[in-house]
Amino acid sequence: MPYNFLNREKIINLIVENKFEDLRINETINNHLPNNSNFINKYGLNYILEEKIGTFIGINIGFLMCDGHLNKDLSQVHYFFNQKEDAESFKSDFLSIFNQEKLLLNYAACCYRVGICSRDLAGFFNLLGVPEGNKVHKPFLIPTWIYNGSNLVKRAFLSTLYGNEGSKPQDNRWRIQFVLSKTKEHVPNLLEFLTQIRAMLNHFDISTSHIQLRKQKGRAFSGRFYIKGKENLTKFYNEIGFLYASEKQRALEQILKGKVLKRDMLYD
């Protein structure tokens, strides 16, 4: 540990963690919904509590904790994609679930963006644990109803995280990297978040490497870990996959020579 941290022992323990708690599968979104939400009122509480809807909310939480973004003033929600087909697929899925929203798909700064101007929606996701503004400067953890939720919700969340921040398998290296960044004061939170992800992968019998903590001059700290080996990548393919990241999914299929992962498997 070459970096100067006051809580050095805690950070080292998180980095080398290799035993994880047994996760429950009985937590639901019901007890974690915000009170007096205009967004909930728009669709009705009973609708929001449907399993399919809760699963899709989990997908959105995963997206917005990685490549998505809530404006600082909570006026807009943004989702970013490398491939147009993924942006179109997400837009179609979103409107099939929340058909009263207005989504705009455009291309800018070398990526496709799906944007939604809605204070009700942004505030809803914010109250469910998604930080507004620059996430590098904000601490957050996986919501309890996802972390200890059903296997369906766990898979949906993880698949979205990896679709966003997981690396594309290539050159038969048999590994997938996951990396996120935080400023120095939030490094313990970063490591706790990554440890939660590793625990969720362990729940599906997918083992991971220890976390690597790195610092580049003028940049925030980055934490990363790997899923390595053919056996683990096969389990990842069968259990999780890359959601809304078709290029990564095809690369994984090419390495494993497997069948196409159905996009609707998360709702079966």
HELIX and SHEET records of a PDB file:
HELIX    1   1 ARG A    8  ILE A   15  1                                   8    
HELIX    2   2 ILE A   29  HIS A   32  5                                   4    
HELIX    3   3 ASN A   38  TYR A   43  1                                   6    
HELIX    4   4 LEU A   45  ILE A   48  1                                   4    
HELIX    5   5 GLU A   51  LEU A   64  1                                  14    
HELIX    6   6 LYS A   84  ILE A   97  1                                  14    
HELIX    7   7 ARG A  119  LEU A  127  1                                   9    
HELIX    8   8 LYS A  135  HIS A  137  5                                   3    
HELIX    9   9 THR A  144  TYR A  147  1                                   4    
HELIX   10  10 ASN A  151  GLU A  165  1                                  15    
HELIX   11  11 LYS A  184  HIS A  186  5                                   3    
HELIX   12  12 VAL A  187  HIS A  203  1                                  17    
HELIX   13  13 LYS A  230  GLU A  239  1                                  10    
HELIX   14  14 SER A  246  LEU A  256  1                                  11    
HELIX   15  15 ARG A  263  TYR A  267  5                                   5    
SHEET    1   A 4 HIS A  69  LEU A  70  0                                        
SHEET    2   A 4 GLN A  76  PHE A  81 -1                                        
SHEET    3   A 4 CYS A 111  CYS A 117 -1                                        
SHEET    4   A 4 LEU A 103  ALA A 108 -1                                        
SHEET    1   B 3 ARG A 175  LYS A 182  0                                        
SHEET    2   B 3 PHE A 221  LYS A 228 -1                                        
SHEET    3   B 3 GLN A 212  LYS A 215 -1                                        
END                                                                             
